Amino acid sequence: MNRTDAQRIKKIVSTWEALCREIEKHGITEALLLNDEFSQWAVTTPLYNIGEQVYHISPELKQAHPEIPWNVVSGLRHRLVHNYEGINWSIIVEIVFREMDVFVKSIEELQVQG
């Protein structure tokens, strides 16, 4: 399906919001995410779905907003999908609990047509 940038951003935001609700609902803490395989599985799928949407954002939008770490988020998806055994969960904790909210808010603020 060919989605517009606006549709992809909406999907990124809704996926992140759903993940945040589930993290709270299930009491997933930083410590739990570091050590609990089920929590890791629960967080991984939404993160790589977000990364997939980011990967498909148009080059024009990415070039218009170089301050946004597009490649970092889309690269995260690649690492989660293709190098699962090598995931550094300390980095994932940092992303989930400190960085992703800032990223999502920055793209949510973009005025994108479509």
mmCIF file of the C-alpha atoms, coordinates in Angstrom:
data_MODEL
# 
_entry.id   MODEL 
# 
loop_
_atom_site.group_PDB 
_atom_site.id 
_atom_site.type_symbol 
_atom_site.label_atom_id 
_atom_site.label_alt_id 
_atom_site.label_comp_id 
_atom_site.label_asym_id 
_atom_site.label_entity_id 
_atom_site.label_seq_id 
_atom_site.pdbx_PDB_ins_code 
_atom_site.Cartn_x 
_atom_site.Cartn_y 
_atom_site.Cartn_z 
_atom_site.occupancy 
_atom_site.B_iso_or_equiv 
_atom_site.pdbx_formal_charge 
_atom_site.auth_seq_id 
_atom_site.auth_comp_id 
_atom_site.auth_asym_id 
_atom_site.auth_atom_id 
_atom_site.pdbx_PDB_model_num 
ATOM 1   C CA . MET A 1 1   ? 0.000  0.000   0.000  1.00 0.00 ? 1   MET A CA 1 
ATOM 2   C CA . ASN A 1 2   ? 1.353  3.393   -0.945 1.00 0.00 ? 2   ASN A CA 1 
ATOM 3   C CA . ARG A 1 3   ? 0.784  5.655   2.017  1.00 0.00 ? 3   ARG A CA 1 
ATOM 4   C CA . THR A 1 4   ? 1.403  9.359   2.132  1.00 0.00 ? 4   THR A CA 1 
ATOM 5   C CA . ASP A 1 5   ? 3.889  10.863  4.546  1.00 0.00 ? 5   ASP A CA 1 
ATOM 6   C CA . ALA A 1 6   ? 0.980  12.206  6.587  1.00 0.00 ? 6   ALA A CA 1 
ATOM 7   C CA . GLN A 1 7   ? -0.529 8.710   6.835  1.00 0.00 ? 7   GLN A CA 1 
ATOM 8   C CA . ARG A 1 8   ? 2.830  7.241   7.839  1.00 0.00 ? 8   ARG A CA 1 
ATOM 9   C CA . ILE A 1 9   ? 3.335  9.893   10.507 1.00 0.00 ? 9   ILE A CA 1 
ATOM 10  C CA . LYS A 1 10  ? -0.156 9.229   11.833 1.00 0.00 ? 10  LYS A CA 1 
ATOM 11  C CA . LYS A 1 11  ? 0.674  5.493   11.991 1.00 0.00 ? 11  LYS A CA 1 
ATOM 12  C CA . ILE A 1 12  ? 3.976  6.171   13.784 1.00 0.00 ? 12  ILE A CA 1 
ATOM 13  C CA . VAL A 1 13  ? 2.223  8.342   16.357 1.00 0.00 ? 13  VAL A CA 1 
ATOM 14  C CA . SER A 1 14  ? -0.622 5.883   16.949 1.00 0.00 ? 14  SER A CA 1 
ATOM 15  C CA . THR A 1 15  ? 1.766  2.933   17.249 1.00 0.00 ? 15  THR A CA 1 
ATOM 16  C CA . TRP A 1 16  ? 3.940  4.823   19.744 1.00 0.00 ? 16  TRP A CA 1 
ATOM 17  C CA . GLU A 1 17  ? 0.905  5.891   21.774 1.00 0.00 ? 17  GLU A CA 1 
ATOM 18  C CA . ALA A 1 18  ? -0.383 2.309   21.846 1.00 0.00 ? 18  ALA A CA 1 
ATOM 19  C CA . LEU A 1 19  ? 3.025  1.034   22.953 1.00 0.00 ? 19  LEU A CA 1 
ATOM 20  C CA . CYS A 1 20  ? 3.178  3.634   25.730 1.00 0.00 ? 20  CYS A CA 1 
ATOM 21  C CA . ARG A 1 21  ? -0.272 2.583   26.961 1.00 0.00 ? 21  ARG A CA 1 
ATOM 22  C CA . GLU A 1 22  ? 0.772  -1.081  26.994 1.00 0.00 ? 22  GLU A CA 1 
ATOM 23  C CA . ILE A 1 23  ? 4.030  -0.310  28.795 1.00 0.00 ? 23  ILE A CA 1 
ATOM 24  C CA . GLU A 1 24  ? 2.056  1.450   31.500 1.00 0.00 ? 24  GLU A CA 1 
ATOM 25  C CA . LYS A 1 25  ? -0.726 -1.142  31.596 1.00 0.00 ? 25  LYS A CA 1 
ATOM 26  C CA . HIS A 1 26  ? 1.713  -4.022  32.028 1.00 0.00 ? 26  HIS A CA 1 
ATOM 27  C CA . GLY A 1 27  ? 4.102  -2.188  34.329 1.00 0.00 ? 27  GLY A CA 1 
ATOM 28  C CA . ILE A 1 28  ? 7.078  -2.540  32.010 1.00 0.00 ? 28  ILE A CA 1 
ATOM 29  C CA . THR A 1 29  ? 9.947  -0.730  33.681 1.00 0.00 ? 29  THR A CA 1 
ATOM 30  C CA . GLU A 1 30  ? 13.497 -0.157  32.516 1.00 0.00 ? 30  GLU A CA 1 
ATOM 31  C CA . ALA A 1 31  ? 14.691 -3.037  34.690 1.00 0.00 ? 31  ALA A CA 1 
ATOM 32  C CA . LEU A 1 32  ? 11.993 -5.349  33.386 1.00 0.00 ? 32  LEU A CA 1 
ATOM 33  C CA . LEU A 1 33  ? 12.776 -4.480  29.780 1.00 0.00 ? 33  LEU A CA 1 
ATOM 34  C CA . LEU A 1 34  ? 16.436 -5.276  30.384 1.00 0.00 ? 34  LEU A CA 1 
ATOM 35  C CA . ASN A 1 35  ? 15.727 -8.745  31.722 1.00 0.00 ? 35  ASN A CA 1 
ATOM 36  C CA . ASP A 1 36  ? 12.285 -10.017 30.805 1.00 0.00 ? 36  ASP A CA 1 
ATOM 37  C CA . GLU A 1 37  ? 12.004 -11.735 27.450 1.00 0.00 ? 37  GLU A CA 1 
ATOM 38  C CA . PHE A 1 38  ? 8.230  -11.305 27.200 1.00 0.00 ? 38  PHE A CA 1 
ATOM 39  C CA . SER A 1 39  ? 8.531  -7.554  27.787 1.00 0.00 ? 39  SER A CA 1 
ATOM 40  C CA . GLN A 1 40  ? 11.259 -7.429  25.152 1.00 0.00 ? 40  GLN A CA 1 
ATOM 41  C CA . TRP A 1 41  ? 9.001  -9.183  22.659 1.00 0.00 ? 41  TRP A CA 1 
ATOM 42  C CA . ALA A 1 42  ? 6.114  -6.850  23.508 1.00 0.00 ? 42  ALA A CA 1 
ATOM 43  C CA . VAL A 1 43  ? 8.208  -3.743  22.857 1.00 0.00 ? 43  VAL A CA 1 
ATOM 44  C CA . THR A 1 44  ? 10.088 -5.010  19.805 1.00 0.00 ? 44  THR A CA 1 
ATOM 45  C CA . THR A 1 45  ? 7.181  -5.378  17.384 1.00 0.00 ? 45  THR A CA 1 
ATOM 46  C CA . PRO A 1 46  ? 5.877  -1.800  17.733 1.00 0.00 ? 46  PRO A CA 1 
ATOM 47  C CA . LEU A 1 47  ? 9.435  -0.445  17.466 1.00 0.00 ? 47  LEU A CA 1 
ATOM 48  C CA . TYR A 1 48  ? 10.129 -2.202  14.223 1.00 0.00 ? 48  TYR A CA 1 
ATOM 49  C CA . ASN A 1 49  ? 6.721  -1.210  12.882 1.00 0.00 ? 49  ASN A CA 1 
ATOM 50  C CA . ILE A 1 50  ? 7.619  2.415   13.629 1.00 0.00 ? 50  ILE A CA 1 
ATOM 51  C CA . GLY A 1 51  ? 11.014 1.940   11.973 1.00 0.00 ? 51  GLY A CA 1 
ATOM 52  C CA . GLU A 1 52  ? 9.372  0.493   8.878  1.00 0.00 ? 52  GLU A CA 1 
ATOM 53  C CA . GLN A 1 53  ? 7.075  3.515   8.565  1.00 0.00 ? 53  GLN A CA 1 
ATOM 54  C CA . VAL A 1 54  ? 10.018 5.883   9.032  1.00 0.00 ? 54  VAL A CA 1 
ATOM 55  C CA . TYR A 1 55  ? 12.005 4.023   6.366  1.00 0.00 ? 55  TYR A CA 1 
ATOM 56  C CA . HIS A 1 56  ? 9.234  4.705   3.848  1.00 0.00 ? 56  HIS A CA 1 
ATOM 57  C CA . ILE A 1 57  ? 8.870  8.421   4.593  1.00 0.00 ? 57  ILE A CA 1 
ATOM 58  C CA . SER A 1 58  ? 9.650  10.309  1.394  1.00 0.00 ? 58  SER A CA 1 
ATOM 59  C CA . PRO A 1 59  ? 13.217 11.456  0.792  1.00 0.00 ? 59  PRO A CA 1 
ATOM 60  C CA . GLU A 1 60  ? 11.855 14.974  0.263  1.00 0.00 ? 60  GLU A CA 1 
ATOM 61  C CA . LEU A 1 61  ? 10.412 15.153  3.781  1.00 0.00 ? 61  LEU A CA 1 
ATOM 62  C CA . LYS A 1 62  ? 13.562 13.667  5.292  1.00 0.00 ? 62  LYS A CA 1 
ATOM 63  C CA . GLN A 1 63  ? 15.726 16.177  3.425  1.00 0.00 ? 63  GLN A CA 1 
ATOM 64  C CA . ALA A 1 64  ? 13.480 19.033  4.500  1.00 0.00 ? 64  ALA A CA 1 
ATOM 65  C CA . HIS A 1 65  ? 13.993 18.052  8.154  1.00 0.00 ? 65  HIS A CA 1 
ATOM 66  C CA . PRO A 1 66  ? 17.591 16.857  8.570  1.00 0.00 ? 66  PRO A CA 1 
ATOM 67  C CA . GLU A 1 67  ? 17.426 17.626  12.305 1.00 0.00 ? 67  GLU A CA 1 
ATOM 68  C CA . ILE A 1 68  ? 15.173 14.597  12.772 1.00 0.00 ? 68  ILE A CA 1 
ATOM 69  C CA . PRO A 1 69  ? 17.119 11.320  13.194 1.00 0.00 ? 69  PRO A CA 1 
ATOM 70  C CA . TRP A 1 70  ? 15.238 9.425   10.469 1.00 0.00 ? 70  TRP A CA 1 
ATOM 71  C CA . ASN A 1 71  ? 18.076 6.978   9.768  1.00 0.00 ? 71  ASN A CA 1 
ATOM 72  C CA . VAL A 1 72  ? 18.553 6.136   13.432 1.00 0.00 ? 72  VAL A CA 1 
ATOM 73  C CA . VAL A 1 73  ? 14.925 5.058   13.817 1.00 0.00 ? 73  VAL A CA 1 
ATOM 74  C CA . SER A 1 74  ? 14.727 3.177   10.533 1.00 0.00 ? 74  SER A CA 1 
ATOM 75  C CA . GLY A 1 75  ? 18.089 1.575   11.334 1.00 0.00 ? 75  GLY A CA 1 
ATOM 76  C CA . LEU A 1 76  ? 16.701 0.428   14.673 1.00 0.00 ? 76  LEU A CA 1 
ATOM 77  C CA . ARG A 1 77  ? 14.082 -1.570  12.799 1.00 0.00 ? 77  ARG A CA 1 
ATOM 78  C CA . HIS A 1 78  ? 16.783 -3.295  10.780 1.00 0.00 ? 78  HIS A CA 1 
ATOM 79  C CA . ARG A 1 79  ? 18.748 -4.195  13.910 1.00 0.00 ? 79  ARG A CA 1 
ATOM 80  C CA . LEU A 1 80  ? 15.672 -5.539  15.692 1.00 0.00 ? 80  LEU A CA 1 
ATOM 81  C CA . VAL A 1 81  ? 14.576 -7.665  12.757 1.00 0.00 ? 81  VAL A CA 1 
ATOM 82  C CA . HIS A 1 82  ? 17.903 -8.987  11.526 1.00 0.00 ? 82  HIS A CA 1 
ATOM 83  C CA . ASN A 1 83  ? 20.146 -9.119  14.585 1.00 0.00 ? 83  ASN A CA 1 
ATOM 84  C CA . TYR A 1 84  ? 17.839 -10.149 17.398 1.00 0.00 ? 84  TYR A CA 1 
ATOM 85  C CA . GLU A 1 85  ? 20.462 -12.177 19.253 1.00 0.00 ? 85  GLU A CA 1 
ATOM 86  C CA . GLY A 1 86  ? 22.800 -9.196  19.236 1.00 0.00 ? 86  GLY A CA 1 
ATOM 87  C CA . ILE A 1 87  ? 20.401 -6.590  20.616 1.00 0.00 ? 87  ILE A CA 1 
ATOM 88  C CA . ASN A 1 88  ? 21.819 -4.406  23.337 1.00 0.00 ? 88  ASN A CA 1 
ATOM 89  C CA . TRP A 1 89  ? 18.809 -3.987  25.598 1.00 0.00 ? 89  TRP A CA 1 
ATOM 90  C CA . SER A 1 90  ? 20.419 -1.066  27.436 1.00 0.00 ? 90  SER A CA 1 
ATOM 91  C CA . ILE A 1 91  ? 20.201 0.878   24.182 1.00 0.00 ? 91  ILE A CA 1 
ATOM 92  C CA . ILE A 1 92  ? 16.578 -0.174  23.659 1.00 0.00 ? 92  ILE A CA 1 
ATOM 93  C CA . VAL A 1 93  ? 15.742 0.974   27.193 1.00 0.00 ? 93  VAL A CA 1 
ATOM 94  C CA . GLU A 1 94  ? 17.326 4.348   26.436 1.00 0.00 ? 94  GLU A CA 1 
ATOM 95  C CA . ILE A 1 95  ? 15.347 4.622   23.206 1.00 0.00 ? 95  ILE A CA 1 
ATOM 96  C CA . VAL A 1 96  ? 12.010 3.589   24.715 1.00 0.00 ? 96  VAL A CA 1 
ATOM 97  C CA . PHE A 1 97  ? 12.197 5.539   27.956 1.00 0.00 ? 97  PHE A CA 1 
ATOM 98  C CA . ARG A 1 98  ? 14.114 8.645   26.841 1.00 0.00 ? 98  ARG A CA 1 
ATOM 99  C CA . GLU A 1 99  ? 14.399 9.165   23.098 1.00 0.00 ? 99  GLU A CA 1 
ATOM 100 C CA . MET A 1 100 ? 11.417 7.848   21.169 1.00 0.00 ? 100 MET A CA 1 
ATOM 101 C CA . ASP A 1 101 ? 8.905  10.230  22.727 1.00 0.00 ? 101 ASP A CA 1 
ATOM 102 C CA . VAL A 1 102 ? 11.000 13.202  21.590 1.00 0.00 ? 102 VAL A CA 1 
ATOM 103 C CA . PHE A 1 103 ? 11.286 11.736  18.084 1.00 0.00 ? 103 PHE A CA 1 
ATOM 104 C CA . VAL A 1 104 ? 7.549  11.096  17.796 1.00 0.00 ? 104 VAL A CA 1 
ATOM 105 C CA . LYS A 1 105 ? 6.676  14.577  19.049 1.00 0.00 ? 105 LYS A CA 1 
ATOM 106 C CA . SER A 1 106 ? 9.073  16.154  16.550 1.00 0.00 ? 106 SER A CA 1 
ATOM 107 C CA . ILE A 1 107 ? 7.485  14.406  13.576 1.00 0.00 ? 107 ILE A CA 1 
ATOM 108 C CA . GLU A 1 108 ? 3.971  14.899  14.911 1.00 0.00 ? 108 GLU A CA 1 
ATOM 109 C CA . GLU A 1 109 ? 4.597  18.657  14.797 1.00 0.00 ? 109 GLU A CA 1 
ATOM 110 C CA . LEU A 1 110 ? 5.448  18.594  11.089 1.00 0.00 ? 110 LEU A CA 1 
ATOM 111 C CA . GLN A 1 111 ? 2.813  20.078  8.847  1.00 0.00 ? 111 GLN A CA 1 
ATOM 112 C CA . VAL A 1 112 ? 2.592  17.387  6.181  1.00 0.00 ? 112 VAL A CA 1 
ATOM 113 C CA . GLN A 1 113 ? 0.094  17.390  3.355  1.00 0.00 ? 113 GLN A CA 1 
ATOM 114 C CA . GLY A 1 114 ? -1.654 14.214  2.325  1.00 0.00 ? 114 GLY A CA 1 
# 
